[in-house]
Amino acid sequence: MRGAESVDTVDTALEVIAHYRRPDLEARLRQTAGRLRTDRVRVLVVGEFKQGKSLLVNGLVKAPVCPVFDDVATSVPTVVRYAAEPSAALVRVVEQSDDGDPAAAKVARVEVPIEELAGHLCETGNPGNRERWRNADIGLPRALLAGGLEIVDTPGVGGLSSVHGAATMAELPSADAVLFVSDASQEYTAPELEFLKQATAMCPNVLCVLSKADLYPEWQRIAELDRRHLAGAGVEADLLVVSSALRVHAVKHNDEEADRESGFGELVEYLRERVVGQAELLARRSTAHDVVAVTEQLATTLLAEQAGLTDPDAAAEVIRRLTEAKQQAVALKERSARWQHTLSDGVADLNADIDYDLRDRMRDIVREAEEEVSRGGDPRRTWDQLAAWVEQEVSAAVAANFLWTAQRARWLAGQVAEHFSGDQELLPRIRTDAEDPLERVSAMDLRIGEPFGIGQKALSGLRGGYVGVLMFGMLGTLVGMPLINPFSVGAGLLLSGKGFTDERRRVYTKRQVDAKAAVRRYADDVIFQAGKDSRELLRRVQRDLRDYYTDRAEETNRSLKESLASAERSVRSSKEERERRLAEIPAELRRLGDLRDRALALTPGGRRVLEAAS
């Protein structure tokens, strides 16, 4: 749970506004409280194959929860979060939601002993994740995790450009932080730098971790080279050097000096201050915004009533201003409102752009693959390498397309917010997470319809030889030569070779056509699945933004309506009622003012920022 102080402030606000009978405002505050109680701080641990990600997670939580082997990779994501008692479960999706939202999918949890997890998480026990687990869920009673932090050990099979790498990229928009792990054996590679560029564009906190410093004496030189690469690539990310082996040793033997040398102290401090602390600040700011908005709407009603009671002659002007404001609030709810047009047009444009981008990327991959097939002779001999390359390129293309979709969706949210209220500072939570679409795409399969083995080769050669011997032998008989003569035998051998060559070319051409069709079929499946996911993501964004701002417009409209009714009642009230309300309203305004000040105090600079926004 994030922020006990924030939760207390929301609970107090619910008590204060209870007698105003505003279920819409109460629902908004209850939603805020629910968000504070359930939101988690998600940290992805990512990197190439066998870089020490799992051992790093074990070092962070001081427990061997992630399997670690010298020659075996992790094939299932592992989520480690806080729990009062140690627990472990495997999670599988049993039914997708209607709108494709991963958070709304129905899942089945299978509780297992922690010591048995390795057989389900590693590549040897569960190759290619054939058991179809979505993730492993581990709970541990650790102080580091108590603030809502959850650490995700991502699969390392195949590296960042594999299908698993695409799934990792799809998780980036939902992450609060990314720990990018690379060992000290070599400097950053081009794929690693490209991944970091995309990660820093999608995630607010990216930290580079240089692991296995205890194994490589040149780790300081590698660290300096990596920092230069980051600066050259324009990647703004800090780099820390750690030794997971030293951390494990320190935990086992309670060795404080080894623990300091391991570098994990700085890593834990980073997670607490820059990740959990930042999430806490954002939660406080969001809470302050919601509470201040509620108090201002109620205060508007009270001030309108007070103005009418204090000076009935001036009430007409108050009523006029409130009527105009109410008409503006009503206009915000109409489909003709500017923010509604921005939202609908923006989603339509995004759908077209995202679809074009995906098809363009797939077309380039298909074109390269077809050129390679045409140059390669018999595609059956090189099919495994070609299929692996195509799947790798498609994974990278889908990941890049999805990240662009998420970036554009967030940009659109900012445009809608600006057209609604002129403020982009505080936006609703935009759900841009999605399942990996490649999991629903069948693997590339080259169907060999016509074999060309030894028998077929011999038959094609014999057929050509027979024609050659018969044709030239018959010609020889015309000049008195026997049917079988040196000329007919030579011609038979020549035509036998030509027949074999022609048949091989025909079969290979047919196989090339089949291989190209397989590549195009795979690309079409990817476009279908990834395009569907992108459209569903944008539909979710559209619904989230539409519902959020419609609710805000309805709240404003109702508050202005209540204010207008209060001002009109104050004009018609009796002297006794007027005196009683004039005595009560200042006390109510003070209570709302105290609540507003308490909310503004939740975040440094909150008064200046939120007052400017309001």
Secondary structure, DSSP 8 states (H G I E B T S, - for coil): ---HHHHHHHHHHHHHHGGG--HHHHHHHHHHHHHHHH--EEEEEEESTTSSHHHHHHHHHTS--S---SS--B-S-EEEEE-SS-EEEEEEEEE--TT--GGGSEEEEEE--GGGTHHHHBTTTSGGGTT---EEEEEE--GGGTTSEEEEE---TT-TTSHHHHHHHHHGGG-SEEEEEEETTS---HHHHHHHHHHHHH-S-EEEEEE-TTT-TTHHHHHHHHHHHHHHTT---EEEE--HHHHHHHHHHT-HHHHHHTTHHHHHHHIIIIIIHHHHHHHHHHHHHHHHHHHHHHHHHHHHHHHHHH-GGGHHHHHHHHHHHHHHHHHHHSTTSHHHHHHHHHHHHHHHHHHHHHHHHHHHHHHHHHHHHHHSSSHHHHHHHHHHHHHHHHHHHHHHHHHHHHHHHHHHHHHHHHHHHS--SS----------GGGGS--------S---HHHHHHHHHHHHHHHHHHHHHHHHTTT--SS-HHHHHHHHHHHHHHHHHHHHHHHHHHHHHHHHHHHHHHHHHHHHHHHHHHHHHHHHHHHHHHHHHHHHHHHHHHHHHHHHHHHHHHH--HHHHHHHHHHHHHHHHHHHHHHHHHHTTSTTHHHHHHHH-
